[in-house]
Amino acid sequence: MQVYGLIGNPVGHSLSPPMHEAAYEATGLDARYVTFEPPESEGAAAVESAATLGVRGLNVTIPFKEQVLPAVEPAPLAEQVGAVNTVDFGTDPPTGYNTDAAGVTRALTHHGVALAGTAVVVGAGGAGRAAAFALADAGMAVRVANRTAERAEELAAAVDAGPGAGATAHGLDRLAEVLADADVLVNATSVGMDEDVSPVPADALHADLAVLDAVYSPVDTRLLREAAAAGATTVDGAWMLLYQGVEAFERWTGREAPVDAMNDALRARL
């Protein structure tokens, strides 16, 4: 039996186990997905222990995405983002990937969104970094908007120095301006998770936008409702969560992921 899993602290809330267990059942893979909750400062040690135990692959969540970097060989995009959320033990040393980035691009393309033109990323934290680098690597010009201007500038400069398209930094007070001719909007903040509020003014949304909200609880956020009312294409955060898991499964197993089975299991749990 092959063993895959997740390290995080805490991990009890994770939706990864039902997704991956559904994938193993659908593909007939003799595998199990387990969770580990090491102490908050032991991310790198947990990766090394998992390798010793023969674990084939690990997902990594808060607070360990940066901690595990010394224990892996980060793939180029993970190195750019500065965070790893998937470890493949099939290489020596283990390879660290950031499949959050693939979650953004694959969720959008699944909904027929062309990764061309201009993308606005709201938020400059971990999810914002993954989205900004992923969309720039896909060839989109990225505009980073953040409450703290310095963080937006730091992220935009890092993206600008990479191999993808360029990036610029903006304050949230300029959202209406930067969205006016944009093609894609990604909310990479937690705004809308705990309260029925949106990080984007409703009158800044328009029908030529595709809007991805990384928030998946609730699935139907105020941002997505207002985007739909404006005629925009909407992509809920569960699709991003799904496709980061799909990407991890495919990297670990070399098999095509059973996307429908994984999606059904995820949405049943949500």
C-alpha positions as CSV (number, residue, x, y, z in Angstrom):
1,M,0.0,0.0,0.0
2,Q,1.2,3.5,-0.9
3,V,0.9,6.2,1.8
4,Y,0.3,9.9,1.1
5,G,-0.7,12.6,3.5
6,L,-0.8,16.1,4.9
7,I,1.2,17.9,7.5
8,G,-0.3,21.0,9.2
9,N,-1.2,22.4,12.5
10,P,-4.1,22.1,12.9
11,V,-5.2,19.6,10.2
12,G,-8.6,18.6,11.5
13,H,-10.4,21.1,9.2
14,S,-8.7,19.8,6.0
15,L,-10.7,18.8,3.0
16,S,-7.8,17.1,1.3
17,P,-8.4,13.6,2.8
18,P,-11.8,13.0,1.2
19,M,-10.6,14.3,-2.2
20,H,-7.6,12.1,-2.3
21,E,-9.3,9.0,-0.9
22,A,-11.9,9.4,-3.6
23,A,-9.2,9.6,-6.2
24,Y,-7.6,6.3,-5.0
25,E,-11.0,4.6,-5.1
26,A,-11.8,5.8,-8.5
27,T,-8.4,4.8,-10.0
28,G,-8.1,1.5,-8.1
29,L,-4.9,2.7,-6.5
30,D,-3.9,0.8,-3.3
31,A,-3.2,3.9,-1.3
32,R,-4.3,5.8,1.8
33,Y,-4.2,9.5,2.7
34,V,-3.3,10.3,6.3
35,T,-2.8,13.5,8.3
36,F,0.1,14.4,10.6
37,E,0.1,17.3,13.1
38,P,3.7,17.9,14.2
39,P,4.6,20.8,16.5
40,E,4.5,24.2,14.9
41,S,8.3,24.5,14.5
42,E,8.9,21.0,13.2
43,G,7.9,21.3,9.5
44,A,11.3,20.3,8.0
45,A,11.8,17.5,10.6
46,A,8.3,16.2,9.7
47,V,9.3,16.0,6.0
48,E,12.5,14.1,6.9
49,S,10.5,11.7,9.1
50,A,7.9,11.1,6.4
51,A,10.7,10.1,4.0
52,T,12.1,7.7,6.6
53,L,8.7,6.1,7.0
54,G,8.3,5.6,3.3
55,V,5.5,8.1,2.7
56,R,5.3,8.7,-1.1
57,G,4.0,12.3,-1.0
58,L,2.9,15.0,1.3
59,N,0.7,18.0,1.1
60,V,1.8,20.9,3.3
61,T,-0.4,23.5,4.9
62,I,-0.1,26.2,7.5
63,P,2.2,26.9,9.3
64,F,4.7,24.7,7.4
65,K,4.7,25.9,3.8
66,E,7.9,28.0,4.3
67,Q,9.4,25.8,7.0
68,V,9.8,22.8,4.7
69,L,11.9,24.6,2.1
70,P,15.3,23.4,3.6
71,A,14.2,19.8,3.5
72,V,13.3,19.8,-0.2
73,E,14.6,20.8,-3.6
74,P,12.0,23.4,-4.6
75,A,10.7,23.5,-8.2
76,P,11.3,26.8,-9.9
77,L,7.8,28.2,-9.2
78,A,7.8,27.1,-5.6
79,E,11.1,28.8,-5.2
80,Q,9.7,32.0,-6.7
81,V,6.6,31.9,-4.5
82,G,8.7,31.0,-1.5
83,A,6.4,28.3,-0.3
84,V,5.9,24.6,-0.8
85,N,2.5,22.8,-0.4
86,T,3.3,19.5,-2.1
87,V,6.3,17.2,-1.6
88,D,7.2,14.3,-3.9
89,F,9.5,11.7,-2.3
90,G,10.1,10.1,-5.7
91,T,13.3,12.1,-6.2
92,D,16.5,12.5,-4.1
93,P,16.3,15.0,-2.5
94,P,12.5,15.3,-2.4
95,T,11.0,17.9,-4.7
96,G,8.8,20.6,-3.4
97,Y,6.1,22.1,-5.5
98,N,3.5,24.9,-5.1
99,T,0.3,23.4,-6.5
100,D,-1.7,26.4,-5.3
101,A,-0.4,28.1,-8.4
102,A,-1.7,25.4,-10.6
103,G,-4.9,25.5,-8.7
104,V,-5.4,29.1,-9.9
105,T,-4.6,28.5,-13.6
106,R,-6.3,25.1,-13.9
107,A,-9.5,26.4,-12.2
108,L,-9.7,29.3,-14.6
109,T,-8.9,27.3,-17.8
110,H,-11.5,24.7,-16.7
111,H,-14.1,27.4,-16.9
112,G,-12.9,28.4,-20.4
113,V,-11.0,31.5,-19.2
114,A,-8.1,32.5,-21.5
115,L,-4.9,33.3,-19.6
116,A,-4.2,36.3,-21.7
117,G,-4.3,40.0,-21.2
118,T,-4.3,41.6,-17.7
119,A,-4.9,40.0,-14.3
120,V,-5.6,41.8,-11.0
121,V,-4.6,39.9,-7.9
122,V,-6.1,41.3,-4.6
123,G,-3.8,40.3,-1.7
124,A,-0.1,39.8,-1.4
125,G,0.1,37.0,1.1
126,G,0.7,33.3,0.3
127,A,-2.2,32.8,-2.0
128,G,-1.6,36.1,-3.7
129,R,2.0,35.2,-4.3
130,A,1.0,31.9,-5.9
131,A,-1.6,33.6,-8.1
132,A,0.6,36.4,-9.2
133,F,3.5,34.2,-10.2
134,A,1.3,31.6,-11.8
135,L,-0.6,34.2,-14.0
136,A,2.6,36.0,-14.9
137,D,4.2,32.7,-15.9
138,A,1.2,32.0,-18.1
139,G,1.9,35.3,-19.9
140,M,-0.5,37.7,-18.2
141,A,0.4,41.2,-17.1
142,V,-0.3,41.2,-13.4
143,R,-1.5,44.1,-11.2
144,V,-1.1,43.4,-7.5
145,A,-3.6,45.3,-5.2
146,N,-3.1,45.2,-1.5
147,R,-4.2,47.0,1.6
148,T,-0.5,47.6,2.6
149,A,1.2,49.2,-0.4
150,E,4.7,48.0,0.6
151,R,3.7,44.4,0.4
152,A,2.1,44.9,-3.0
153,E,5.3,46.6,-4.2
154,E,7.5,43.8,-2.9
155,L,5.4,41.1,-4.6
156,A,5.2,43.1,-7.9
157,A,9.0,43.6,-7.9
158,A,9.5,39.9,-7.3
159,V,7.2,38.9,-10.1
160,D,8.7,41.5,-12.4
161,A,12.2,40.0,-11.8
162,G,11.0,36.5,-12.8
163,P,10.7,35.0,-16.3
164,G,7.0,35.7,-16.7
165,A,5.2,38.9,-17.8
166,G,5.6,42.0,-15.7
167,A,3.7,43.2,-12.6
168,T,2.8,46.5,-11.0
169,A,1.6,47.4,-7.5
170,H,-1.5,49.3,-6.5
171,G,-3.4,50.3,-3.4
172,L,-7.0,49.0,-2.8
173,D,-8.2,52.6,-3.4
174,R,-7.3,52.2,-7.1
175,L,-9.2,49.0,-7.7
176,A,-11.9,50.6,-9.9
177,E,-9.1,52.0,-12.1
178,V,-7.0,48.9,-12.4
179,L,-10.1,46.7,-13.0
180,A,-11.5,48.8,-15.7
181,D,-9.7,47.1,-18.6
182,A,-8.7,43.9,-16.8
183,D,-9.5,40.4,-18.0
184,V,-9.1,38.3,-14.8
185,L,-9.6,39.1,-11.1
186,V,-8.4,36.9,-8.3
187,N,-9.3,37.5,-4.7
188,A,-6.5,36.0,-2.8
189,T,-7.5,37.4,0.6
190,S,-9.8,35.9,3.3
191,V,-12.3,38.8,2.9
192,G,-15.7,37.2,2.5
193,M,-15.0,34.2,4.7
194,D,-16.3,35.3,8.0
195,E,-18.6,38.1,6.9
196,D,-20.8,38.7,3.9
197,V,-18.5,41.4,2.5
198,S,-16.4,41.8,-0.7
199,P,-12.9,43.1,-1.1
200,V,-13.9,44.7,-4.4
201,P,-16.5,47.5,-5.0
202,A,-19.5,46.1,-6.9
203,D,-19.4,49.0,-9.4
204,A,-15.8,48.1,-10.4
205,L,-16.9,44.7,-11.7
206,H,-17.9,44.2,-15.4
207,A,-19.0,41.6,-17.9
208,D,-15.5,41.3,-19.5
209,L,-14.0,39.9,-16.3
210,A,-13.5,36.4,-15.1
211,V,-13.5,36.4,-11.3
212,L,-11.9,33.7,-9.1
213,D,-12.5,34.0,-5.4
214,A,-10.0,31.8,-3.4
215,V,-12.5,31.8,-0.5
216,Y,-14.3,28.4,-0.5
217,S,-16.3,28.7,2.7
218,P,-18.8,29.9,1.9
219,V,-18.7,28.8,-1.7
220,D,-21.1,31.5,-2.9
221,T,-19.3,34.7,-1.6
222,R,-20.6,38.2,-2.0
223,L,-17.9,39.0,-4.5
224,L,-19.0,36.1,-6.7
225,R,-22.7,37.1,-6.4
226,E,-21.9,40.7,-7.4
227,A,-19.6,39.6,-10.2
228,A,-22.4,37.3,-11.6
229,A,-24.8,40.2,-11.4
230,A,-22.4,42.3,-13.5
231,G,-22.2,39.6,-16.1
232,A,-18.8,38.3,-15.2
233,T,-17.6,34.7,-15.4
234,T,-17.3,33.4,-11.9
235,V,-15.1,30.6,-10.4
236,D,-15.6,29.7,-6.8
237,G,-12.7,28.8,-4.5
238,A,-13.6,25.1,-4.3
239,W,-12.3,24.8,-7.9
240,M,-8.9,26.2,-6.9
241,L,-8.8,23.9,-3.9
242,L,-9.8,21.0,-6.2
243,Y,-7.1,21.6,-8.8
244,Q,-4.3,22.1,-6.3
245,G,-5.2,18.6,-5.1
246,V,-5.5,17.3,-8.7
247,E,-2.0,18.6,-9.5
248,A,-0.6,16.9,-6.4
249,F,-2.2,13.6,-7.2
250,E,-0.8,13.7,-10.7
251,R,2.7,14.6,-9.6
252,W,2.7,11.8,-7.0
253,T,1.2,9.0,-9.1
254,G,2.0,9.9,-12.7
255,R,-1.7,9.2,-13.5
256,E,-4.4,11.4,-14.8
257,A,-6.5,12.5,-11.8
258,P,-10.2,11.5,-11.7
259,V,-11.3,15.1,-11.5
260,D,-15.1,14.4,-11.3
261,A,-14.7,12.0,-8.4
262,M,-12.5,14.4,-6.5
263,N,-14.8,17.3,-7.1
264,D,-17.9,15.3,-6.0
265,A,-16.1,14.3,-2.7
266,L,-15.0,17.8,-2.1
267,R,-18.3,19.4,-2.6
268,A,-20.1,16.7,-0.6
269,R,-17.9,17.6,2.3
270,L,-18.3,21.3,1.8
